[in-house]
Amino acid sequence: MASPFLLTKRLMGASLFLGALSQTAFGFEAEDVASALKAQLDRQQVELEWEAVRQEGGSVVLEGATAGNQHAEETLPLGEIRLEEVSETDAGYRIENLDIASLSHESDDATISLSGLSISGLILAKDGAADPYGGALRYDRFEVEHAEMRDEDGALLGSVDGLSAQMSISGEDEAMEVVGGAERFTVDMTTLPEGENPRKTMQELGYEQLTGSLDLSGRWRPSDGQLLLDRYALTLDDGGTLVLAGEISGYTPEFIRTMNEMAEKMKDESQGSNQGMAMLGMMQQLSFHRLSIRFNDDSLSGKLLDLAASKQGGTPQDVIAQAQMIIPMQLSPFLGSELTSEVTQAVTTFLKSPENIEISAMPSAPVPFAMLIGAAMGAPEMLAKQVGLTVKANQ
């Protein structure tokens, strides 16, 4: 049997070996990872602070973490944040999982609570200036199981369930694709102050509670800054679905970096106005490709017509007739007679038989934002023709 002295010596040797092996396997520094996370969130205008940071094997733990915004005095207490399975590359760090089981923040008039918040495959760039995506937030999946807001009396104002987003990099151009949404949202209109017009109107329409869902998909190509919104669909139960889609270009990593630098300088009040003008100048680097706004009706339009008719002491047909007269008078000076006639016909068709209505702008070639701004200020009718504005119903 080995002597106690020899056994102790072997254990000490094994401990030293395992310690050296651990340093080899997890060669990163916890403080460096935490700093990279802070820098990443700073680029998203979120200020992260913590009381202490420690390393547990391949994980980094932030203790007493808080998050805030440069425009808000209050901070949100996050408690302990665990960055699990950290790996390092020359360009940055990859966090396999970031979990915050639950958090709650109470202010003077409301309490916000989140549960099941997790981010997997989070990428932290060591150098935002050299990042090929301009320091944009990247991850495999983001998820919040449940979020809610309550007033000072504990009444539920609104909630969201199943909020998630999945991100992937694909293709030779290494474009970033995002798919996400919310399985269900709820807004309680009865919690609005008594006598307020929004609460009264919603009650008259039969919407004491608004419920629905959200889904979206989009794509960003850093090489030329193409930003494509394939679909942003907000569905209101027993109401309808609002769908947005669009495309711009010029939103490059360099554009993002410059805008972030300007936002940082705007924290200095003495430079705020100058940077604001510079930001307007930066917007001229963007080009407009297309935009569409579509509403698919599911009884909301009929309810609005009935409500308007009841307030006027008439019928829905009377409201439609009024719309036919008012639209040309209001829009003709801005859109011209031809487009005004198209809008009037589309709105009338939709109101008589509500199915869907769509406003779209699709120029024959991309239009620089500078030209759009100039046309909007000087010749609205020319702008409408320049972007190929159309309005269609029930198609």
C-alpha positions as CSV (number, residue, x, y, z in Angstrom):
1,M,0.0,0.0,0.0
2,A,1.3,3.5,-0.9
3,S,2.4,5.7,2.0
4,P,0.2,8.7,2.9
5,F,3.2,10.9,1.8
6,L,3.4,9.2,-1.6
7,L,-0.4,9.3,-2.1
8,T,-0.5,13.0,-1.3
9,K,2.4,13.6,-3.8
10,R,0.5,11.8,-6.5
11,L,-2.7,13.7,-5.9
12,M,-0.8,17.0,-6.0
13,G,0.8,16.0,-9.3
14,A,-2.6,15.0,-10.7
15,S,-4.1,18.3,-9.6
16,L,-1.3,20.3,-11.3
17,F,-1.7,18.2,-14.5
18,L,-5.5,18.8,-14.6
19,G,-5.0,22.5,-13.9
20,A,-2.6,22.8,-16.8
21,L,-4.9,20.8,-19.0
22,S,-7.8,23.0,-18.0
23,Q,-5.9,26.2,-19.0
24,T,-5.1,24.5,-22.4
25,A,-8.7,23.6,-23.0
26,F,-10.1,26.9,-21.9
27,G,-7.5,29.4,-23.0
28,F,-9.7,32.5,-22.8
29,E,-9.8,35.0,-20.0
30,A,-13.2,35.5,-18.3
31,E,-12.7,39.3,-18.2
32,D,-11.9,39.4,-21.9
33,V,-15.1,37.5,-22.7
34,A,-17.2,39.8,-20.5
35,S,-15.6,42.9,-22.1
36,A,-16.4,41.5,-25.6
37,L,-20.0,41.1,-24.5
38,K,-20.2,44.6,-23.2
39,A,-18.7,46.0,-26.4
40,Q,-21.1,44.0,-28.5
41,L,-24.1,45.3,-26.5
42,D,-22.7,48.9,-26.6
43,R,-23.0,48.7,-30.4
44,Q,-26.7,47.9,-29.9
45,Q,-27.1,50.9,-27.6
46,V,-27.4,48.7,-24.5
47,E,-25.1,49.4,-21.5
48,L,-24.1,46.2,-19.6
49,E,-22.4,46.4,-16.2
50,W,-21.6,43.8,-13.5
51,E,-20.2,43.5,-10.0
52,A,-17.9,40.5,-10.5
53,V,-16.9,38.0,-13.2
54,R,-15.6,34.5,-12.7
55,Q,-14.7,31.4,-14.8
56,E,-16.1,28.0,-14.2
57,G,-14.4,25.6,-16.6
58,G,-15.6,26.5,-20.1
59,S,-18.2,29.0,-18.8
60,V,-18.1,32.6,-17.7
61,V,-20.4,33.9,-15.0
62,L,-21.3,37.6,-14.6
63,E,-22.5,38.4,-11.1
64,G,-24.8,41.3,-10.2
65,A,-25.3,42.2,-13.9
66,T,-27.5,45.2,-14.9
67,A,-28.5,46.5,-18.3
68,G,-29.5,50.1,-19.3
69,N,-29.8,52.5,-22.1
70,Q,-28.0,55.8,-22.7
71,H,-31.4,57.6,-22.9
72,A,-32.9,56.1,-19.7
73,E,-31.8,56.7,-16.1
74,E,-33.1,53.4,-14.7
75,T,-31.3,50.1,-15.2
76,L,-32.7,46.6,-15.4
77,P,-31.3,44.2,-12.8
78,L,-30.3,40.9,-14.6
79,G,-28.8,39.1,-11.6
80,E,-26.4,36.3,-12.7
81,I,-25.7,35.7,-16.4
82,R,-24.1,32.5,-17.4
83,L,-22.1,32.3,-20.7
84,E,-21.8,28.5,-21.2
85,E,-19.4,26.6,-23.5
86,V,-17.3,29.5,-24.5
87,S,-14.9,29.0,-27.4
88,E,-12.3,31.4,-28.9
89,T,-11.2,32.2,-32.4
90,D,-8.9,34.8,-33.8
91,A,-11.9,37.0,-34.6
92,G,-13.8,36.6,-31.3
93,Y,-15.8,34.3,-29.1
94,R,-18.7,32.0,-29.5
95,I,-21.1,31.4,-26.6
96,E,-23.1,28.2,-27.1
97,N,-25.7,29.3,-24.6
98,L,-26.6,32.4,-22.6
99,D,-29.4,31.9,-20.1
100,I,-31.4,34.2,-17.8
101,A,-34.0,32.1,-16.1
102,S,-36.2,35.0,-15.1
103,L,-36.0,38.7,-14.3
104,S,-38.4,41.3,-13.1
105,H,-38.1,45.1,-13.0
106,E,-40.5,47.4,-11.1
107,S,-40.8,51.1,-11.8
108,D,-43.3,53.7,-10.5
109,D,-46.1,52.7,-12.7
110,A,-45.4,49.3,-14.1
111,T,-43.6,46.0,-13.6
112,I,-41.9,44.1,-16.5
113,S,-41.2,40.4,-16.1
114,L,-39.4,38.0,-18.4
115,S,-39.0,34.2,-18.1
116,G,-37.1,31.7,-20.2
117,L,-34.7,34.1,-21.9
118,S,-32.0,32.3,-23.8
119,I,-29.5,33.0,-26.6
120,S,-27.6,30.2,-28.3
121,G,-24.7,30.4,-30.7
122,L,-24.0,34.1,-29.7
123,I,-21.0,35.6,-31.6
124,L,-18.8,38.2,-29.9
125,A,-16.4,40.1,-32.1
126,K,-13.1,41.1,-30.5
127,D,-12.8,44.1,-32.8
128,G,-16.0,45.6,-34.0
129,A,-14.2,47.8,-36.5
130,A,-12.8,44.7,-38.3
131,D,-16.0,42.6,-38.0
132,P,-17.3,41.7,-41.5
133,Y,-20.8,42.3,-40.3
134,G,-20.1,45.7,-38.8
135,G,-20.6,44.6,-35.2
136,A,-24.2,43.5,-35.9
137,L,-25.6,41.1,-33.3
138,R,-25.3,37.5,-34.4
139,Y,-26.6,34.3,-32.9
140,D,-28.2,31.0,-33.8
141,R,-31.4,31.4,-31.8
142,F,-33.0,33.9,-29.4
143,E,-36.0,33.0,-27.3
144,V,-38.2,34.4,-24.6
145,E,-40.8,32.0,-23.3
146,H,-43.0,34.6,-21.6
147,A,-42.9,38.4,-21.1
148,E,-45.5,40.6,-19.4
149,M,-46.2,44.0,-18.1
150,R,-48.5,44.9,-15.1
151,D,-49.6,48.2,-13.8
152,E,-49.0,49.4,-10.2
153,D,-52.1,47.5,-9.0
154,G,-50.9,44.3,-10.5
155,A,-53.4,44.3,-13.4
156,L,-52.0,42.7,-16.6
157,L,-51.4,45.3,-19.3
158,G,-50.0,43.0,-22.0
159,S,-48.0,39.8,-22.5
160,V,-46.1,38.0,-25.2
161,D,-45.5,34.2,-25.4
162,G,-43.1,32.3,-27.6
163,L,-41.0,35.2,-28.8
164,S,-38.2,33.8,-30.9
165,A,-35.8,34.5,-33.8
166,Q,-33.4,32.1,-35.7
167,M,-30.4,33.4,-37.6
168,S,-28.2,31.7,-40.1
169,I,-25.4,32.7,-42.5
170,S,-25.6,31.1,-46.0
171,G,-24.6,31.4,-49.6
172,E,-21.4,32.5,-51.3
173,D,-22.2,36.1,-50.3
174,E,-22.5,35.0,-46.6
175,A,-25.9,36.7,-46.2
176,M,-27.5,36.8,-42.8
177,E,-31.1,35.3,-42.8
178,V,-33.5,35.8,-39.9
179,V,-36.8,34.0,-39.3
180,G,-38.8,34.7,-36.1
181,G,-42.0,36.0,-34.5
182,A,-44.3,35.6,-31.5
183,E,-46.7,32.8,-31.0
184,R,-49.2,35.0,-29.1
185,F,-49.5,38.5,-27.8
186,T,-52.2,40.0,-25.6
187,V,-53.0,43.6,-24.8
188,D,-55.8,44.3,-22.3
189,M,-57.6,47.5,-23.4
190,T,-59.7,47.6,-20.2
191,T,-56.7,48.8,-18.3
192,L,-56.5,52.1,-20.2
193,P,-57.7,55.1,-18.2
194,E,-61.5,55.6,-18.0
195,G,-62.9,57.9,-20.5
196,E,-59.9,57.8,-22.8
197,N,-60.8,57.7,-26.5
198,P,-58.7,54.5,-27.4
199,R,-60.4,52.5,-24.6
200,K,-63.9,53.7,-25.5
201,T,-63.3,53.0,-29.2
202,M,-61.9,49.5,-28.6
203,Q,-64.9,48.6,-26.4
204,E,-67.3,49.9,-29.1
205,L,-65.5,47.7,-31.6
206,G,-65.7,44.7,-29.3
207,Y,-62.0,44.5,-28.6
208,E,-61.6,44.6,-24.8
209,Q,-58.6,42.4,-25.3
210,L,-56.4,42.4,-28.4
211,T,-54.8,39.0,-29.1
212,G,-52.8,37.9,-32.1
213,S,-49.5,36.7,-33.4
214,L,-46.4,37.9,-35.3
215,D,-44.1,36.3,-37.9
216,L,-41.3,37.8,-39.9
217,S,-38.4,36.8,-42.2
218,G,-35.7,38.8,-43.7
219,R,-32.2,38.8,-45.2
220,W,-29.1,41.1,-45.1
221,R,-26.2,40.9,-47.5
222,P,-23.2,42.8,-46.2
223,S,-21.3,42.9,-49.5
224,D,-23.7,45.6,-51.0
225,G,-25.8,46.3,-48.0
226,Q,-29.0,44.7,-49.4
227,L,-31.6,44.7,-46.6
228,L,-34.6,42.6,-47.6
229,L,-37.7,42.3,-45.5
230,D,-39.5,39.3,-47.0
231,R,-42.5,39.4,-44.6
232,Y,-43.5,41.2,-41.4
233,A,-47.0,40.0,-40.6
234,L,-49.0,41.2,-37.6
235,T,-52.2,39.3,-37.1
236,L,-55.0,40.5,-34.9
237,D,-57.5,37.8,-34.0
238,D,-61.0,38.5,-35.4
239,G,-59.5,41.7,-37.0
240,G,-57.1,41.1,-39.9
241,T,-53.4,40.8,-40.8
242,L,-51.1,43.7,-41.7
243,V,-48.2,42.6,-43.9
244,L,-45.1,44.6,-44.7
245,A,-42.4,43.8,-47.2
246,G,-39.6,45.9,-48.6
247,E,-36.0,46.3,-49.8
248,I,-33.2,48.8,-49.6
249,S,-29.5,48.7,-50.4
250,G,-26.4,50.5,-49.1
251,Y,-26.8,49.3,-45.5
252,T,-23.2,48.0,-45.4
253,P,-21.0,47.2,-42.5
254,E,-19.2,50.5,-43.0
255,F,-22.5,52.3,-42.9
256,I,-23.4,50.6,-39.6
257,R,-20.0,51.3,-38.0
258,T,-20.2,55.0,-39.0
259,M,-23.7,55.3,-37.6
260,N,-22.6,53.7,-34.4
261,E,-19.7,56.1,-34.1
262,M,-22.1,59.0,-34.6
263,A,-24.5,57.7,-32.0
264,E,-21.6,57.5,-29.5
265,K,-20.6,61.1,-30.2
266,M,-24.2,62.2,-29.8
267,K,-23.9,61.3,-26.1
268,D,-21.9,64.5,-25.9
269,E,-24.6,67.2,-25.9
270,S,-22.3,69.7,-27.5
271,Q,-22.0,67.6,-30.6
272,G,-25.6,66.4,-30.7
273,S,-26.9,68.7,-33.4
274,N,-23.9,68.4,-35.6
275,Q,-24.1,64.6,-35.5
276,G,-27.8,64.7,-36.2
277,M,-27.1,66.5,-39.4
278,A,-24.3,64.1,-40.3
279,M,-26.7,61.2,-39.8
280,L,-29.1,62.8,-42.3
281,G,-26.2,63.0,-44.7
282,M,-25.4,59.3,-44.1
283,M,-29.0,58.4,-45.1
284,Q,-28.2,59.5,-48.6
285,Q,-26.0,56.5,-49.0
286,L,-29.1,54.3,-49.0
287,S,-31.2,53.4,-52.0
288,F,-34.8,52.5,-52.1
289,H,-35.9,49.4,-54.0
290,R,-39.5,48.6,-53.0
291,L,-42.1,48.7,-50.3
292,S,-45.5,47.2,-49.9
293,I,-48.2,47.4,-47.1
294,R,-51.1,45.0,-47.4
295,F,-54.1,44.5,-45.1
296,N,-56.0,41.2,-45.3
297,D,-59.4,41.8,-43.6
298,D,-61.0,39.5,-41.1
299,S,-64.0,41.6,-39.9
300,L,-62.2,44.7,-38.6
301,S,-63.2,46.9,-41.6
302,G,-66.9,46.0,-41.3
303,K,-66.8,46.9,-37.6
304,L,-65.1,50.2,-38.3
305,L,-67.7,51.0,-40.9
306,D,-70.6,50.1,-38.6
307,L,-69.1,52.3,-35.8
308,A,-68.6,55.3,-38.1
309,A,-72.1,55.0,-39.4
310,S,-73.6,54.7,-35.9
311,K,-71.8,57.9,-34.8
312,Q,-73.1,59.8,-37.9
313,G,-76.6,58.4,-37.6
314,G,-76.4,56.9,-41.1
315,T,-75.5,53.6,-42.8
316,P,-72.2,52.0,-43.9
317,Q,-73.2,52.9,-47.5
318,D,-73.4,56.6,-46.4
319,V,-69.8,56.4,-45.0
320,I,-68.5,54.8,-48.3
321,A,-70.2,57.6,-50.3
322,Q,-68.5,60.2,-48.1
323,A,-65.2,58.5,-48.6
324,Q,-65.7,58.7,-52.4
325,M,-66.1,62.5,-52.2
326,I,-63.4,63.3,-49.6
327,I,-60.5,61.2,-51.0
328,P,-60.2,63.2,-54.3
329,M,-60.4,66.5,-52.5
330,Q,-57.7,65.5,-50.0
331,L,-55.3,63.7,-52.3
332,S,-55.6,65.3,-55.7
333,P,-53.2,68.3,-54.9
334,F,-50.5,65.8,-53.9
335,L,-50.9,62.8,-56.1
336,G,-52.5,64.2,-59.3
337,S,-55.8,63.2,-60.9
338,E,-54.7,59.8,-62.3
339,L,-53.3,58.3,-59.1
340,T,-56.0,59.9,-57.0
341,S,-58.6,58.2,-59.2
342,E,-56.9,54.8,-58.7
343,V,-56.8,55.3,-54.9
344,T,-60.4,56.3,-54.7
345,Q,-61.5,53.3,-56.8
346,A,-59.4,50.9,-54.7
347,V,-60.7,52.2,-51.3
348,T,-64.3,52.1,-52.5
349,T,-63.9,48.6,-53.8
350,F,-62.4,47.5,-50.5
351,L,-65.0,49.2,-48.3
352,K,-67.9,47.7,-50.3
353,S,-66.5,44.2,-50.0
354,P,-63.6,44.1,-47.5
355,E,-61.1,41.4,-48.6
356,N,-57.6,43.0,-48.9
357,I,-56.0,46.3,-49.9
358,E,-52.4,46.9,-50.8
359,I,-50.2,50.0,-51.2
360,S,-47.0,49.4,-53.0
361,A,-44.1,51.4,-54.3
362,M,-41.8,49.7,-56.8
363,P,-39.6,52.0,-58.9
364,S,-38.2,50.7,-62.2
365,A,-34.7,51.2,-60.8
366,P,-33.4,51.8,-57.2
367,V,-33.8,55.4,-56.1
368,P,-31.2,57.1,-53.8
369,F,-32.8,58.4,-50.6
370,A,-31.4,61.9,-51.4
371,M,-33.6,62.0,-54.5
372,L,-36.6,60.8,-52.5
373,I,-36.2,63.5,-49.8
374,G,-35.8,66.2,-52.5
375,A,-38.9,65.1,-54.4
376,A,-41.0,64.8,-51.2
377,M,-40.1,68.4,-50.2
378,G,-40.7,69.9,-53.7
379,A,-43.0,67.7,-55.8
380,P,-45.0,65.0,-54.1
381,E,-46.8,64.1,-57.3
382,M,-43.4,63.5,-59.0
383,L,-42.3,61.4,-56.0
384,A,-45.4,59.1,-56.4
385,K,-44.5,58.5,-60.0
386,Q,-40.8,58.1,-59.3
387,V,-41.4,55.3,-56.8
388,G,-44.2,53.7,-58.9
389,L,-46.9,54.1,-56.2
390,T,-50.0,52.0,-56.7
391,V,-53.0,51.1,-54.6
392,K,-55.0,47.9,-55.4
393,A,-57.9,46.2,-53.6
394,N,-59.3,42.6,-53.4
395,Q,-56.5,41.1,-55.5
